[in-house]
């Protein structure tokens, strides 16, 4: 059973944005205790979550590297951006919590107009451990650039 101290989700202040791993996505008591209202699950290898009814839940089965469908990446990024623009406290999670979730969270911040992607990546990495796939980052940058 997941204990509160086992979670690694970190908030990216001043945004209502938390980044975490697969276990954090299933830590519903801790999610609700932090007033998080939406979960964006990104790991293709993880089973879909079964959150309580009061939580918003979306799943984008992304690979940790290259080979993701451009439209799927864009949907994931824009879902995070829209949730943040609406002020919905959101947890973005993936398998290990160190590549897809911080990368997509940062891209969501970039889309909502916070700053360029590189600066948003630094902002997320300042509060959450990261080990982002260079291929994934390249694909995200391409998706943000309209696939050019």
DOMI-307554 format. One line per 4 residues: number of its first residue (from 1); their letters; for each residue x, y, z of C-alpha. Coordinates in steps of 0.05 Angstrom, whole numbers. Layout:
<atoms>
NUM	a	X Y Z | ...
</atoms>
This chain:
<atoms>
1	xxxx	0 0 0 | 25 69 -19 | 43 113 41 | 42 189 39
5	xxxx	117 192 49 | 127 145 -11 | 99 196 -59 | 149 240 -96
9	xxxx	100 288 -129 | 126 359 -126 | 88 423 -139 | 116 472 -190
13	xxxx	99 537 -156 | 64 584 -168 | 25 538 -213 | -27 487 -192
17	xxxx	18 434 -224 | 47 372 -192 | 95 324 -226 | 102 252 -203
21	xxxx	110 178 -219 | 61 121 -231 | 52 108 -157 | 34 180 -145
25	xxxx	-21 174 -196 | -53 119 -155 | -44 154 -88 | -115 181 -88
29	xxxx	-117 200 -14 | -54 242 -22 | -80 272 -87 | -145 293 -54
33	xxxx	-108 317 9 | -68 364 -36 | -133 389 -69 | -109 362 -137
37	xxxx	-170 355 -182 | -141 326 -247 | -92 270 -264 | -57 267 -331
41	xxxx	-26 198 -339 | 28 191 -393 | 60 122 -390 | 41 73 -444
45	xxxx	68 15 -403 | 26 31 -341 | -44 4 -332 | -99 57 -334
49	xxxx	-115 86 -266 | -183 80 -234 | -190 146 -197 | -249 166 -154
53	xxxx	-307 199 -191 | -291 269 -166 | -225 270 -203 | -214 289 -275
57	xxxx	-172 236 -309 | -140 233 -378 | -90 183 -405 | -41 192 -462
61	xxxx	-1 129 -474 | 67 159 -490 | 134 125 -500 | 194 150 -462
65	xxxx	235 169 -524 | 222 178 -597 | 166 145 -636 | 106 180 -605
69	xxxx	51 202 -651 | 57 278 -661 | -18 288 -650 | -17 248 -585
73	xxxx	41 291 -559 | 4 354 -579 | -60 330 -544 | -22 313 -480
77	xxxx	13 381 -479 | -50 420 -494 | -91 382 -442 | -41 402 -389
81	xxxx	-40 474 -414 | -116 479 -414 | -122 450 -344 | -71 500 -319
85	xxxx	-103 559 -356 | -168 541 -322 | -134 538 -255 | -148 464 -244
89	xxxx	-97 434 -195 | -65 379 -238 | -18 320 -227 | 21 298 -288
93	xxxx	50 228 -278 | 87 174 -317 | 124 110 -301 | 186 134 -263
97	xxxx	165 207 -260 | 230 234 -287 | 222 240 -362 | 152 243 -393
101	xxxx	117 277 -335 | 166 334 -325 | 175 344 -400 | 100 347 -415
105	xxxx	88 390 -353 | 141 439 -377 | 112 439 -448 | 43 454 -419
109	xxxx	72 514 -382 | 105 536 -447 | 40 531 -486 | 2 571 -433
113	xxxx	52 626 -445 | 94 622 -383 | 161 622 -420 | 200 585 -474
117	xxxx	205 510 -466 | 277 511 -442 | 260 558 -386 | 199 518 -367
121	xxxx	242 455 -365 | 289 489 -317 | 230 512 -274 | 204 441 -267
125	xxxx	273 411 -258 | 286 460 -200 | 232 426 -158 | 229 355 -186
129	xxxx	283 304 -203 | 290 294 -278 | 325 249 -328 | 290 268 -392
133	xxxx	298 230 -456 | 332 274 -509 | 290 241 -563 | 226 257 -526
137	xxxx	248 329 -515 | 264 336 -589 | 195 309 -608 | 161 356 -558
141	xxxx	199 416 -586 | 176 395 -655 | 104 388 -631 | 107 457 -601
145	xxxx	135 483 -666 | 75 455 -704 | 111 392 -727 | 159 430 -772
</atoms>
